[in-house]
Amino acid sequence: MHRALTTAVLVAAVVAVPLTPVASAATPYKGANTAAVQDDFNGDGYRDLVVGAPDAADGGVAAAGAVVVLYGSSSTVAATRRSVIAQSTAGIPGAPEEYDRFGTSVASADLDRDGYADLIVGTPYEDVGSTASRGLVTVVWGGPKGLSGGTSVEPPTSFGDGMTYCRFGMSLATGDMNGDGAPELGVGSGCEAAAYTGPFTRTGASASRYLDWRLGSRGVVMGDVNGDGKAERFWLSGPADDDLRGTVYLDNGAPADDTGSVNAPTELPYADGHAGQIGDVNGDGYGDLVTGIAEDDSLAGATGAAHRGGEIQVLYGGPHGITADQHPKVFHQDTAGVPGTAENGDEFGQSLSVGDVNGDGYADVLVGSPGEAVGTRQRAGAAVLLRGSATGLTATRSVGYTQDTADVPGAVESGDQFGAAVHLADLNRDGRAETVVGAPTENTDGCVWVARGSAAGPVAKGSASVCGKGAGIHVSGVKGSFGAATTSAHVEM
């Protein structure tokens, strides 16, 4: 916890029992670490949608936090097919405390290789012993009935020594870096980077782990950018006094000596970013790194931050991966064809997700801009979809969404922060990603908008809004922030 409680309203504890029984496959669905079903927690072959609600109340404890899993199906997701996980849930480590913010970050992978994806949750403001906001990472195990039971992943030895407010778990990423079918885990924080090699046991122990004391890393991204079937890991240091845009590093392995020169990470000097995700934007078989920098000079209070209103960058993979001499392609709201106008504090790039919304074989990029004003309504928020193509990411046929867009449920209101989190994933297994946009400060609980994909892109007509209270979270004193996090990237400062 890190702030004082403002108001107290007693509510029931959050539980982890699905409202409607969740169907499962007779045997684990093979490939729980593949792109198609990496979020499949119950083994039925459909990806599931993870939504963080870090300011949800837990048994009357304000902002203890919760995570809601909406289970995928042929008709996509619905609030009636869900599990709600919190620190008061049976089998979950820790205890709910004010402003722990369980669910600030979320990720998934089949950590124990049992055929079911597992949920990974960051609680960066958790106090551990006498260390304020040391942070905690929790794994909740998948299985034929969905999620149940959990354990903690401990930081490497010496993590945070001599430092405070480290926020272990402020970002999470997974990927199979050595090709053994057991994913690795990267954990970002306000202090050092932490890396884990799979497989994991049910006690949370990994095959190996290391602390990379050579760099700070608020963000971490994993994915295959050189086509060898193994993931690379990129550390994003976040804004610093001498580099507000944030340095990007390619991980080369654990420090092998006291000097740190052996296996030293490779700096990508022309790249910037505070958060990111990897996907194949140009359809050439190599993953591409997309990063976001939402903080412009007006928010940083200094010059040298992102383009006015925020920006995203794209670095293209290839047979040699992403090399240090590559210059990124930059997009912002002053780029020709990108919807909207770049204005101070728009936070374009606060969240982003990479996925194929129309099934054409090119990954598209959805960008959140939660600080965007819609008319006179400040911080109402927006999301912009940029299209993948054979020549790379393009603003051609790009489209913007707000809650004023035709057929998007809800109404535009100041402070909703539509776009604070976004996600692209094929939840109904039709080969086209659904579009998910979070508005965590809408009403008192927060909501997510879900639109199915089609050959023409996202379909707003008939799309749905799922809000936190309807999905099982509770609110006490502060807004619940349902929709503040998904398994795609968002900037956590």
KEDREN-682127 format. One record per residue (C-alpha): x, z, y. Coordinates in Angstrom, 2 decimals, decimal comma, padded with zeros to 5 digits. Example, Ala and Ser with C-alpha at 12.3 -4.5 7.8 and 13.67 -1.06 7.14 Angstrom:
REM KEDREN-682127
         u         w         v
    012,30    007,80   -004,50
    013,67    007,14   -001,06
REM end
This chain:
REM KEDREN-682127
         u         w         v
    000,00    000,00    000,00
    001,17   -000,65    003,55
   -001,69   -000,08    005,95
   -004,18    002,68    006,60
   -007,75    002,53    005,33
   -010,17    001,64    008,12
   -013,52    002,32    006,50
   -014,60    003,67    003,12
   -017,63    002,46    001,18
   -017,87    003,56   -002,45
   -018,53    000,76   -004,94
   -018,37    000,34   -008,71
   -015,04   -000,34   -010,41
   -014,11   -003,92   -011,25
   -014,21   -004,74   -014,96
   -012,71   -007,52   -017,05
   -015,68   -008,44   -019,22
   -016,98   -012,01   -018,79
   -020,56   -012,12   -017,50
   -021,34   -014,78   -020,08
   -019,48   -014,95   -023,43
   -016,69   -017,49   -023,19
   -016,50   -020,12   -025,89
   -013,15   -020,67   -027,56
   -011,53   -023,06   -029,95
   -011,35   -022,05   -033,61
   -007,57   -022,18   -033,37
   -005,34   -022,07   -030,31
   -005,39   -025,30   -028,36
   -001,97   -026,86   -028,84
   -000,04   -027,53   -025,71
   -000,89   -024,54   -023,52
    002,31   -025,26   -021,60
    001,49   -028,89   -020,92
    000,23   -030,07   -017,54
   -003,25   -030,77   -018,92
   -004,07   -027,27   -020,13
   -001,46   -024,95   -018,68
   -004,23   -022,72   -017,29
   -006,29   -022,59   -020,50
   -006,61   -018,87   -021,24
   -009,17   -019,05   -024,06
   -007,88   -022,07   -025,96
   -010,99   -024,26   -025,61
   -009,05   -027,20   -024,16
   -010,34   -026,83   -020,60
   -008,22   -025,64   -017,72
   -009,48   -022,50   -016,02
   -009,51   -021,67   -012,32
   -007,68   -018,55   -011,12
   -008,74   -017,13   -007,75
   -006,96   -014,22   -006,12
   -008,93   -011,69   -004,06
   -006,11   -009,42   -002,87
   -008,28   -007,41   -000,48
   -011,09   -006,74   -002,95
   -012,01   -003,10   -003,51
   -011,41   -001,50   -006,87
   -013,64    001,49   -007,53
   -014,00    002,10   -003,80
   -010,26    001,73   -003,17
   -009,97   -000,72   -000,28
   -007,73   -003,77   -000,72
   -006,45   -002,68   -004,12
   -007,07   -006,29   -005,13
   -008,54   -008,30   -007,98
   -008,23   -011,67   -009,71
   -011,19   -013,74   -010,89
   -010,83   -016,35   -013,63
   -013,58   -018,98   -013,71
   -013,52   -020,66   -017,11
   -013,51   -024,47   -017,21
   -016,01   -026,54   -019,18
   -017,47   -030,05   -019,36
   -019,59   -029,12   -016,34
   -016,58   -027,61   -014,49
   -016,53   -023,95   -013,40
   -019,32   -021,56   -012,47
   -019,51   -017,92   -011,39
   -021,42   -017,06   -014,56
   -018,46   -017,81   -016,83
   -015,78   -015,47   -015,57
   -013,42   -012,58   -016,09
   -012,52   -010,15   -013,31
   -009,15   -008,41   -013,64
   -007,94   -005,45   -011,58
   -005,58   -002,53   -012,05
   -008,51   -000,37   -013,18
   -009,22   -002,82   -016,01
   -008,48   -001,39   -019,46
   -004,99   -002,34   -020,62
   -003,72   -003,43   -017,19
   -000,64   -001,52   -015,94
   -000,70    000,46   -012,73
   -003,44    002,19   -010,80
   -005,45    000,88   -007,85
   -004,17    002,08   -004,49
   -005,15    001,13   -000,98
   -003,58   -002,15    000,13
   -001,61   -002,81   -003,08
   -003,14   -006,32   -002,88
   -003,13   -007,15   -006,60
   -003,68   -010,93   -006,74
   -001,65   -011,90   -003,69
    000,05   -014,48   -005,93
   -001,03   -015,87   -009,31
    000,48   -018,19   -011,91
    000,03   -019,02   -015,59
    001,94   -020,13   -018,68
    001,97   -019,40   -022,41
    004,71   -016,80   -022,12
    004,54   -015,56   -025,72
    003,97   -019,00   -027,32
    000,76   -018,05   -029,13
   -001,07   -021,17   -027,95
   -003,00   -019,47   -025,15
   -002,02   -019,49   -021,50
   -001,31   -016,08   -019,98
   -002,13   -014,94   -016,44
    000,70   -013,73   -014,19
   -000,23   -011,66   -011,14
    001,89   -010,58   -008,19
    001,21   -007,29   -006,40
    003,94   -007,37   -003,75
    002,76   -004,35   -001,76
    002,72   -001,98   -004,74
    004,76    001,18   -004,17
    007,02    001,98   -007,13
    008,21    005,57   -007,17
    009,39    006,37   -003,68
    010,08    002,72   -002,85
    007,44    001,37   -000,50
    006,22   -002,16   -001,26
    008,79   -002,66   -004,01
    006,22   -004,88   -005,70
    004,95   -005,45   -009,24
    004,43   -008,44   -011,53
    001,79   -008,14   -014,26
    001,07   -010,37   -017,27
   -002,46   -010,48   -018,72
   -002,54   -012,03   -022,18
   -004,72   -014,98   -023,10
   -006,55   -015,23   -026,42
   -009,61   -016,68   -028,21
   -011,99   -014,55   -026,12
   -010,16   -015,05   -022,86
   -007,92   -012,55   -021,10
   -007,30   -008,99   -022,25
   -004,48   -006,45   -022,22
   -001,39   -006,63   -020,11
    002,13   -005,50   -019,34
    004,57   -005,41   -016,45
    007,59   -007,65   -015,95
    010,37   -005,47   -014,58
    012,77   -006,80   -011,97
    016,40   -007,25   -013,00
    018,82   -004,35   -012,69
    019,90   -003,60   -009,11
    016,97   -005,46   -007,58
    016,47   -004,30   -004,01
    019,36   -001,85   -003,96
    019,82   -000,65   -000,41
    016,87   -002,72    000,82
    013,27   -001,89    001,68
    009,94   -003,70    001,64
    011,15   -006,18   -000,98
    007,68   -007,30   -002,15
    008,68   -008,38   -005,65
    006,09   -010,92   -006,79
    005,22   -012,48   -003,45
    005,59   -015,87   -005,19
    005,60   -016,96   -008,85
    006,45   -020,14   -010,75
    006,81   -021,12   -014,41
    008,35   -024,02   -016,32
    010,26   -024,75   -019,52
    013,85   -025,18   -018,34
    015,61   -025,43   -021,72
    013,10   -027,41   -023,79
    012,38   -024,72   -026,38
    008,65   -024,57   -025,63
    008,93   -021,12   -024,09
    008,47   -021,19   -020,31
    010,82   -019,56   -017,88
    009,57   -017,48   -014,95
    010,80   -017,34   -011,36
    009,79   -014,50   -009,05
    010,22   -014,64   -005,29
    010,42   -011,66   -002,97
    011,52   -010,57    000,46
    014,89   -009,64   -001,09
    016,69   -011,39   -003,98
    015,55   -014,06   -006,42
    014,69   -012,99   -009,97
    014,81   -015,36   -012,97
    013,57   -014,85   -016,55
    014,10   -016,88   -019,72
    011,28   -017,07   -022,28
    009,82   -016,33   -024,68
    008,35   -013,01   -023,60
    007,22   -010,22   -025,89
    003,96   -008,33   -025,45
    005,98   -005,50   -023,88
    007,03   -007,81   -021,05
    010,62   -008,24   -022,27
    012,11   -011,70   -021,81
    014,87   -013,39   -023,80
    017,12   -012,86   -020,78
    016,89   -012,28   -017,04
    019,13   -012,29   -014,02
    019,20   -011,36   -010,36
    020,49   -014,02   -008,00
    021,93   -011,82   -005,26
    023,43   -014,86   -003,54
    020,21   -015,81   -001,82
    016,89   -014,43   -000,67
    013,86   -016,30   -001,91
    010,32   -015,85   -000,71
    009,23   -019,02   -002,49
    009,95   -020,51   -005,90
    008,97   -023,90   -007,38
    009,50   -025,22   -010,92
    009,03   -028,66   -012,45
    010,80   -031,65   -014,00
    012,30   -033,89   -011,29
    014,80   -035,87   -013,40
    012,63   -036,92   -016,35
    014,51   -035,07   -019,08
    011,47   -033,05   -020,13
    012,92   -029,82   -018,76
    011,97   -028,07   -015,56
    014,27   -027,52   -012,61
    013,89   -024,49   -010,38
    014,01   -024,52   -006,59
    014,30   -021,41   -004,43
    012,82   -021,46   -000,93
    014,42   -018,79    001,21
    011,69   -018,65    003,85
    012,16   -018,41    007,61
    015,36   -016,80    008,90
    016,73   -016,20    012,37
    019,17   -019,07    011,96
    016,74   -021,38    010,11
    013,06   -020,94    010,91
    012,12   -023,91    008,73
    013,52   -022,31    005,57
    016,37   -023,48    003,33
    015,71   -025,12   -000,06
    018,11   -024,50   -002,97
    018,38   -026,02   -006,45
    019,03   -023,29   -009,02
    022,15   -023,87   -011,17
    022,02   -020,68   -013,22
    023,02   -017,04   -013,11
    026,01   -015,79   -011,11
    028,94   -015,85   -013,54
    031,42   -013,81   -011,56
    031,61   -011,40   -008,64
    032,36   -014,16   -006,16
    029,11   -016,00   -006,86
    030,87   -019,36   -006,74
    030,25   -020,22   -010,41
    026,79   -021,75   -010,88
    026,19   -021,41   -007,15
    022,83   -022,87   -006,11
    022,94   -026,29   -004,46
    021,65   -026,30   -000,90
    019,50   -029,29    000,03
    020,58   -029,50    003,68
    017,95   -031,96    004,86
    015,00   -030,25    003,15
    012,87   -027,39    004,44
    009,94   -025,39    003,16
    008,34   -021,99    002,72
    006,25   -022,87   -000,36
    005,96   -025,87   -002,64
    004,81   -027,61   -005,79
    006,06   -030,46   -007,99
    004,06   -033,49   -009,15
    004,55   -037,21   -009,68
    003,31   -038,67   -006,39
    004,62   -042,23   -006,92
    003,88   -042,53   -010,64
    007,46   -043,31   -011,69
    007,66   -040,57   -014,32
    009,75   -038,21   -012,21
    008,37   -035,12   -010,51
    008,48   -034,98   -006,73
    008,93   -031,80   -004,69
    006,35   -031,20   -001,95
    006,95   -028,30    000,44
    004,96   -026,81    003,28
    006,04   -025,24    006,57
    003,00   -023,86    008,38
    004,76   -021,83    011,05
    005,34   -023,82    014,24
    007,10   -022,65    017,40
    003,92   -021,08    018,74
    003,67   -018,81    015,71
    007,40   -018,21    015,27
    007,86   -017,25    018,91
    011,01   -019,38    018,98
    012,06   -023,00    018,89
    013,18   -024,81    015,74
    010,19   -024,10    013,50
    007,81   -026,71    012,02
    006,35   -029,66    013,90
    003,54   -028,53    016,18
    000,66   -027,39    013,97
    002,75   -027,38    010,77
    004,06   -030,00    008,36
    004,73   -030,90    004,74
    007,78   -032,64    003,27
    008,22   -034,77    000,14
    011,47   -035,17   -001,81
    011,28   -037,78   -004,57
    012,66   -037,16   -008,04
    014,65   -039,69   -010,04
    017,08   -039,99   -012,97
    019,54   -037,80   -011,06
    016,86   -035,41   -009,88
    016,71   -034,44   -006,23
    020,14   -034,68   -004,68
    021,61   -032,98   -001,63
    021,89   -036,21    000,34
    018,19   -037,02    000,18
    016,15   -036,91    003,38
    012,51   -035,88    002,93
    009,46   -037,81    004,02
    007,58   -035,68    006,58
    003,83   -035,59    007,25
    001,95   -033,69    009,94
   -001,20   -034,17    011,97
    000,62   -036,42    014,44
    001,52   -038,79    011,56
   -000,47   -042,02    011,83
   -003,51   -041,89    009,53
   -003,48   -038,13    008,90
   -006,85   -036,67    009,93
   -006,91   -034,23    012,82
   -004,66   -033,60    015,79
   -001,56   -031,41    015,74
   -002,24   -028,28    017,79
   -000,46   -024,99    018,11
   -001,19   -022,63    015,23
   -003,10   -025,06    012,97
   -000,96   -023,92    010,00
   -000,99   -027,35    008,34
    001,00   -026,72    005,13
    000,00   -023,06    004,72
   -001,20   -024,11    001,26
   -000,76   -027,24   -000,82
   -001,51   -028,59   -004,26
   -000,46   -031,70   -006,18
   -002,84   -033,43   -008,62
   -004,54   -036,76   -009,38
   -008,07   -036,66   -007,93
   -009,10   -040,20   -008,93
   -007,28   -040,84   -012,21
   -005,14   -043,69   -010,88
   -001,89   -042,24   -012,24
   -000,55   -041,14   -008,86
   -000,63   -037,47   -007,90
   -002,32   -036,75   -004,59
   -001,54   -033,85   -002,24
   -004,16   -031,49   -000,81
   -002,97   -029,60    002,27
   -004,63   -026,54    003,77
   -004,76   -025,92    007,50
   -006,52   -022,55    007,86
   -005,68   -022,13    011,56
   -007,45   -025,37    012,49
   -010,16   -025,07    015,13
   -013,38   -027,00    014,46
   -014,89   -027,66    017,85
   -014,90   -024,33    019,66
   -014,73   -022,32    016,45
   -011,20   -020,97    016,21
   -009,45   -020,64    012,83
   -012,43   -022,16    011,04
   -009,95   -024,12    008,93
   -009,61   -027,52    007,31
   -008,09   -029,28    004,29
   -006,54   -032,75    004,21
   -006,11   -034,95    001,13
   -003,16   -037,37    001,22
   -002,94   -040,09   -001,42
   -000,24   -040,87   -003,93
    000,79   -044,49   -004,47
    003,51   -046,65   -006,01
    005,40   -046,37   -002,73
    004,98   -042,61   -002,51
    002,73   -040,28   -000,55
    000,71   -042,07    002,09
   -001,80   -041,26    004,81
   -003,73   -044,43    003,93
   -007,24   -043,48    002,77
   -006,51   -039,83    003,54
   -009,52   -037,67    004,28
   -010,12   -034,34    005,94
   -012,65   -031,68    005,00
   -014,20   -028,80    006,92
   -017,42   -026,91    006,42
   -018,92   -029,36    008,92
   -018,21   -032,25    006,51
   -021,38   -033,75    005,04
   -022,40   -032,12    001,73
   -019,72   -029,41    001,90
   -021,63   -026,13    001,43
   -021,59   -023,43    004,07
   -021,37   -023,51    007,83
   -018,36   -023,61    010,12
   -017,65   -020,20    011,62
   -014,73   -018,87    013,58
   -012,18   -017,11    011,40
   -013,29   -018,44    007,98
   -009,76   -019,84    007,31
   -011,02   -022,67    005,11
   -007,82   -024,03    003,53
   -005,87   -020,79    003,26
   -005,50   -021,68   -000,43
   -006,11   -025,02   -002,14
   -005,93   -026,28   -005,72
   -006,15   -029,58   -007,59
   -006,82   -029,34   -011,34
   -008,91   -031,18   -013,93
   -011,33   -028,40   -014,91
   -013,86   -030,54   -016,81
   -011,38   -032,76   -018,71
   -012,57   -036,06   -017,28
   -009,09   -037,14   -016,21
   -009,67   -036,46   -012,51
   -008,75   -033,27   -010,69
   -011,38   -031,11   -009,05
   -010,72   -030,21   -005,42
   -010,76   -026,48   -004,70
   -010,48   -024,99   -001,21
   -010,49   -021,28   -000,45
   -012,04   -019,70    002,65
   -010,98   -016,08    002,08
   -012,41   -014,64    005,29
   -015,80   -016,30    005,08
   -018,48   -013,60    005,27
   -017,28   -010,25    003,94
   -016,03   -011,42    000,57
   -014,61   -014,96    000,83
   -015,55   -018,18   -000,97
   -014,07   -021,23   -002,69
   -015,41   -024,78   -002,49
   -015,26   -026,83   -005,71
   -015,82   -030,62   -005,74
   -015,45   -032,80   -008,82
   -013,10   -035,77   -008,90
   -014,14   -039,40   -009,26
   -012,62   -042,88   -009,12
   -013,20   -042,74   -005,37
   -011,81   -039,22   -004,97
   -013,51   -035,87   -004,39
   -017,31   -035,94   -004,47
   -018,80   -033,66   -001,84
   -022,41   -034,40   -002,78
   -023,49   -031,82   -005,34
   -020,33   -029,76   -004,84
   -020,54   -026,00   -005,06
   -019,41   -022,91   -003,23
   -018,53   -019,82   -005,27
   -018,27   -016,60   -003,28
   -016,56   -013,37   -004,19
   -019,53   -011,05   -004,60
   -021,28   -013,60   -006,79
   -018,10   -013,83   -008,87
   -017,89   -010,09   -009,43
   -015,63   -008,65   -006,73
   -016,47   -005,69   -004,51
   -015,72   -005,04   -000,86
   -014,89   -001,81    000,92
   -013,84   -001,53    004,53
   -012,11   -004,91    004,82
   -013,01   -008,43    003,77
   -012,33   -009,09    000,09
   -010,27   -012,27    000,60
   -011,65   -014,06   -002,47
   -010,00   -017,48   -002,23
   -006,71   -016,30   -000,72
   -004,64   -017,45   -003,72
   -004,71   -019,96   -006,56
   -002,02   -021,04   -009,00
   -001,03   -023,72   -006,49
    001,34   -022,98   -003,60
    000,58   -021,01   -000,49
    002,82   -019,34    002,06
    002,97   -015,57    001,78
    004,87   -014,03    004,67
REM end
